[in-house]
Amino acid sequence: MAKTDTLHIRVEPSVKKRAEETLNELGLSITEAINVFLNQVILNDGIPFEIRKPRFNKETIQAIKDTENGRKLSKTFDTVDEMFEELDN
């Protein structure tokens, strides 16, 4: 077995839990995923994915989550014209 070093990192418990759930579905442990990530950093000579600000603000993200969870938005419109009229006010 190859000699290994130990990394100590701090993450929010909810992030760790959600990442473990996703990685388990992929058949990976967090240790394996970190090793994949670090090897990709080496191969790409940098972060192996694009990092940028979210496209949506917090309110929009919450509205998207609400509709995905079956909640209705607080205001609905019968026509696009009604919506634009409201936006103009």
C-alpha positions as CSV (number, residue, x, y, z in Angstrom):
1,M,0.0,0.0,0.0
2,A,1.2,3.5,-0.8
3,K,2.3,5.8,1.9
4,T,-0.4,8.3,2.7
5,D,-0.7,11.8,4.4
6,T,-3.6,12.9,6.4
7,L,-5.7,16.0,5.7
8,H,-7.8,17.7,8.4
9,I,-10.6,19.8,7.0
10,R,-13.6,21.5,8.5
11,V,-16.9,21.4,6.7
12,E,-20.5,22.2,7.8
13,P,-22.1,19.0,9.1
14,S,-25.1,19.3,6.7
15,V,-22.7,19.7,3.7
16,K,-20.8,16.6,4.8
17,K,-24.0,14.6,5.2
18,R,-25.4,15.6,1.8
19,A,-22.1,15.0,0.1
20,E,-21.7,11.5,1.7
21,E,-25.3,10.6,0.6
22,T,-24.5,11.6,-3.0
23,L,-21.1,10.0,-3.1
24,N,-22.5,6.8,-1.6
25,E,-25.0,6.6,-4.5
26,L,-22.0,6.9,-6.8
27,G,-20.1,4.2,-4.9
28,L,-17.4,6.6,-3.5
29,S,-16.3,7.5,-0.1
30,I,-15.4,11.1,0.8
31,T,-11.7,10.0,0.9
32,E,-12.0,8.5,-2.6
33,A,-13.8,11.6,-3.9
34,I,-11.1,13.9,-2.4
35,N,-8.4,11.8,-4.1
36,V,-10.2,12.1,-7.4
37,F,-10.5,15.8,-7.0
38,L,-6.9,16.3,-6.1
39,N,-5.7,14.2,-9.0
40,Q,-7.9,16.2,-11.3
41,V,-6.4,19.4,-9.9
42,I,-3.0,18.0,-10.9
43,L,-4.2,16.9,-14.4
44,N,-5.9,20.2,-15.1
45,D,-3.2,22.4,-13.5
46,G,-6.0,24.1,-11.5
47,I,-9.5,23.7,-10.3
48,P,-11.2,21.1,-12.6
49,F,-14.5,23.0,-12.9
50,E,-15.7,26.5,-13.4
51,I,-16.3,28.6,-10.3
52,R,-18.7,31.5,-10.6
53,K,-21.4,33.4,-8.7
54,P,-24.9,31.9,-8.7
55,R,-27.1,33.2,-11.5
56,F,-30.0,33.8,-9.2
57,N,-30.5,35.7,-6.0
58,K,-31.7,34.1,-2.8
59,E,-35.4,35.0,-3.4
60,T,-35.4,33.4,-6.8
61,I,-33.6,30.3,-5.6
62,Q,-36.2,30.0,-2.8
63,A,-39.1,30.4,-5.3
64,I,-37.6,27.7,-7.5
65,K,-37.3,25.3,-4.5
66,D,-40.8,26.1,-3.4
67,T,-42.3,25.2,-6.8
68,E,-40.2,22.0,-6.9
69,N,-41.6,21.1,-3.5
70,G,-45.2,21.6,-4.8
71,R,-45.7,24.9,-3.0
72,K,-47.6,27.6,-4.9
73,L,-46.1,31.0,-5.4
74,S,-47.6,33.8,-3.3
75,K,-48.9,35.5,-6.5
76,T,-49.9,34.1,-9.8
77,F,-51.1,35.6,-13.0
78,D,-53.7,34.5,-15.6
79,T,-51.8,36.2,-18.4
80,V,-48.3,37.4,-19.2
81,D,-49.7,40.9,-19.7
82,E,-51.0,40.8,-16.1
83,M,-47.6,39.8,-14.9
84,F,-45.8,42.6,-16.8
85,E,-48.3,45.1,-15.6
86,E,-47.5,44.1,-12.0
87,L,-43.8,44.3,-12.7
88,D,-44.2,47.9,-14.1
89,N,-45.8,49.1,-10.8
